[in-house]
Amino acid sequence: MSKHPISRFYVPELKDVPADLKEKILAVQAKTGFVPNVFLAMAARPDECRAFFMQHDSLMHKESGLTKGEREMIVVTTSGLNQCLYCVVAHGAVLRIREKNALIADQLATNYHKADITPRQTAMLDFAVKVSQNSHEISDEDFEKLKAHGFSREDIWDIGAITAFFAMSNRLANMASIRPNAEFYGMGRDFK
């Protein structure tokens, strides 16, 4: 267990969190067995916390041409490039579970071009990386490459929106020095 605080900023006790946010946090705790640090760190700013999780859920849990695993691939890959420890570790755990693959998160966070993924997923991540690192260079050619791999315009929007949302999340987590829970490190490591 780390002796470091979970954030540079004030983190409320769960008992002091507004009822609607507390209910959401307790539901996650019931499912995972622990409260992800980001929930408590964000709960210090309730209105922003609500908006943050509404946007997160609308991108990560809706019906889409992207699988839930592919969405997590985007998060882990771009968070690695943005050097966001929290998002790489937390979403890496979710990715390992969604894909039933103990290796994938480490591969993507380090070098997605050497990861054991499909050419379609590599094209998706090429686009996500470009949105994350060089969005001003996006062109119609990038859309054509994705369409050639079967992505619809809605899918392309989702890739870009997930990337952009987590670019913000990465920067907030880095600025606030939000630490990943120790529990995340071991999750999903037992797949063969």
C-alpha positions as CSV (number, residue, x, y, z in Angstrom):
1,M,0.0,0.0,0.0
2,S,1.4,3.4,-1.0
3,K,2.0,6.1,1.7
4,H,1.4,8.8,-0.9
5,P,-1.9,10.6,-0.9
6,I,-4.3,9.7,-3.8
7,S,-4.4,13.3,-5.0
8,R,-2.6,16.6,-4.6
9,F,-6.0,18.1,-3.9
10,Y,-8.6,17.6,-1.2
11,V,-10.3,14.2,-1.3
12,P,-13.6,14.0,0.6
13,E,-14.5,11.1,2.9
14,L,-17.2,9.0,1.3
15,K,-19.7,10.1,4.0
16,D,-19.3,13.7,2.9
17,V,-20.0,13.0,-0.8
18,P,-23.4,14.2,-2.2
19,A,-26.0,11.4,-2.1
20,D,-26.2,10.8,-5.9
21,L,-22.5,10.5,-6.3
22,K,-22.2,8.4,-3.2
23,E,-24.8,6.0,-4.6
24,K,-22.8,5.7,-7.8
25,I,-19.5,5.1,-5.9
26,L,-21.1,2.5,-3.7
27,A,-22.4,0.7,-6.8
28,V,-18.9,0.5,-8.2
29,Q,-17.5,-0.6,-4.9
30,A,-20.1,-3.4,-4.7
31,K,-19.0,-4.6,-8.2
32,T,-15.3,-4.3,-7.8
33,G,-14.7,-4.6,-4.1
34,F,-13.0,-1.2,-3.8
35,V,-13.6,2.5,-4.6
36,P,-11.5,3.7,-7.5
37,N,-9.4,6.6,-6.3
38,V,-10.6,8.8,-9.3
39,F,-14.2,8.7,-7.9
40,L,-13.1,10.2,-4.6
41,A,-10.7,12.6,-6.2
42,M,-13.4,13.9,-8.6
43,A,-16.1,14.0,-5.9
44,A,-14.4,17.0,-4.3
45,R,-15.9,18.9,-7.2
46,P,-19.5,17.4,-7.5
47,D,-20.8,19.3,-10.6
48,E,-17.6,18.5,-12.5
49,C,-17.7,14.9,-11.2
50,R,-21.3,14.4,-12.5
51,A,-20.4,15.8,-15.9
52,F,-17.2,13.8,-16.1
53,F,-18.9,10.5,-15.4
54,M,-21.9,11.3,-17.6
55,Q,-19.5,11.9,-20.5
56,H,-17.4,8.8,-19.6
57,D,-20.5,6.6,-19.5
58,S,-21.9,7.9,-22.7
59,L,-18.7,7.1,-24.6
60,M,-17.7,3.9,-22.9
61,H,-21.0,2.1,-22.3
62,K,-23.2,2.8,-25.3
63,E,-24.0,0.6,-28.3
64,S,-21.3,1.2,-30.9
65,G,-19.4,-0.3,-33.8
66,L,-16.5,-0.5,-31.3
67,T,-16.3,-3.3,-28.8
68,K,-15.9,-2.4,-25.1
69,G,-12.5,-3.9,-25.4
70,E,-11.5,-1.7,-28.3
71,R,-12.7,1.4,-26.5
72,E,-10.3,0.4,-23.6
73,M,-7.6,-0.2,-26.2
74,I,-7.9,3.5,-27.2
75,V,-7.7,4.6,-23.6
76,V,-4.7,2.5,-22.7
77,T,-2.7,3.4,-25.8
78,T,-3.3,7.1,-25.7
79,S,-2.9,7.3,-21.9
80,G,0.5,5.6,-22.3
81,L,1.6,8.2,-24.7
82,N,0.3,10.9,-22.4
83,Q,2.2,9.3,-19.5
84,C,-1.0,9.0,-17.4
85,L,-0.2,6.4,-14.7
86,Y,-3.8,6.3,-13.4
87,C,-5.5,5.7,-16.7
88,V,-2.9,3.1,-17.9
89,V,-3.1,1.1,-14.7
90,A,-6.9,1.4,-14.1
91,H,-8.0,1.0,-17.8
92,G,-5.3,-1.6,-18.4
93,A,-7.0,-3.7,-15.8
94,V,-10.4,-3.3,-17.4
95,L,-8.9,-4.0,-20.8
96,R,-7.3,-7.2,-19.6
97,I,-10.6,-8.4,-18.2
98,R,-12.7,-7.3,-21.3
99,E,-10.3,-9.0,-23.7
100,K,-9.5,-12.0,-21.4
101,N,-5.8,-11.3,-22.2
102,A,-3.2,-10.8,-19.5
103,L,-0.6,-9.3,-22.0
104,I,-2.6,-6.8,-24.0
105,A,-2.6,-3.7,-21.8
106,D,1.2,-3.8,-21.2
107,Q,1.7,-4.2,-25.0
108,L,-0.5,-1.3,-25.9
109,A,0.8,1.1,-23.2
110,T,4.3,0.4,-24.4
111,N,4.1,0.0,-28.2
112,Y,0.8,-0.8,-29.9
113,H,2.5,-1.6,-33.2
114,K,4.1,-4.6,-31.5
115,A,0.9,-5.7,-29.8
116,D,-1.0,-8.8,-30.6
117,I,-4.0,-7.0,-32.2
118,T,-5.7,-7.1,-35.6
119,P,-4.8,-4.8,-38.5
120,R,-8.3,-3.1,-38.0
121,Q,-7.4,-2.4,-34.4
122,T,-4.0,-1.0,-35.4
123,A,-5.7,1.4,-37.8
124,M,-8.1,2.4,-35.1
125,L,-5.2,3.1,-32.7
126,D,-3.2,4.9,-35.5
127,F,-6.1,7.3,-35.7
128,A,-6.5,7.6,-32.0
129,V,-2.8,8.4,-31.6
130,K,-3.1,11.1,-34.3
131,V,-6.1,12.6,-32.5
132,S,-4.2,12.5,-29.2
133,Q,-0.8,13.8,-30.4
134,N,-1.4,15.7,-33.7
135,S,-5.1,16.4,-34.2
136,H,-4.3,19.4,-36.4
137,E,-3.0,16.9,-39.0
138,I,-6.2,14.9,-39.3
139,S,-7.3,14.7,-43.0
140,D,-9.8,13.0,-45.2
141,E,-7.1,10.3,-45.9
142,D,-7.3,9.3,-42.3
143,F,-11.1,8.7,-42.6
144,E,-10.6,6.7,-45.8
145,K,-8.1,4.4,-44.1
146,L,-10.6,3.7,-41.3
147,K,-13.5,3.2,-43.7
148,A,-11.3,0.6,-45.6
149,H,-11.2,-1.3,-42.3
150,G,-15.0,-1.2,-41.9
151,F,-15.3,1.7,-39.5
152,S,-18.4,3.9,-40.0
153,R,-18.4,7.7,-39.6
154,E,-20.1,7.1,-36.2
155,D,-17.3,4.8,-35.2
156,I,-14.7,7.3,-36.3
157,W,-16.4,10.0,-34.2
158,D,-16.4,7.6,-31.2
159,I,-12.6,6.9,-31.7
160,G,-12.0,10.6,-31.7
161,A,-14.3,11.5,-28.9
162,I,-12.9,8.7,-26.6
163,T,-9.4,9.9,-27.4
164,A,-10.3,13.5,-26.7
165,F,-12.1,12.8,-23.5
166,F,-9.2,10.8,-22.1
167,A,-6.7,13.4,-23.2
168,M,-8.6,15.7,-20.8
169,S,-8.8,12.9,-18.1
170,N,-5.0,12.2,-18.5
171,R,-4.2,15.8,-18.0
172,L,-6.4,16.1,-14.9
173,A,-5.1,12.9,-13.4
174,N,-1.5,14.0,-14.1
175,M,-2.0,17.5,-12.7
176,A,-3.7,16.2,-9.6
177,S,-1.3,13.3,-9.3
178,I,-4.2,10.9,-8.8
179,R,-2.7,7.5,-7.9
180,P,-4.2,4.2,-9.1
181,N,-5.5,1.8,-6.5
182,A,-3.2,-1.0,-5.8
183,E,-6.0,-3.5,-6.6
184,F,-5.9,-2.5,-10.3
185,Y,-2.3,-3.8,-10.8
186,G,-3.3,-7.4,-10.3
187,M,-6.7,-7.5,-12.0
188,G,-7.0,-9.6,-15.2
189,R,-3.5,-11.1,-14.9
190,D,-4.6,-14.7,-14.6
191,F,-5.7,-15.2,-18.2
192,K,-3.6,-17.7,-20.2
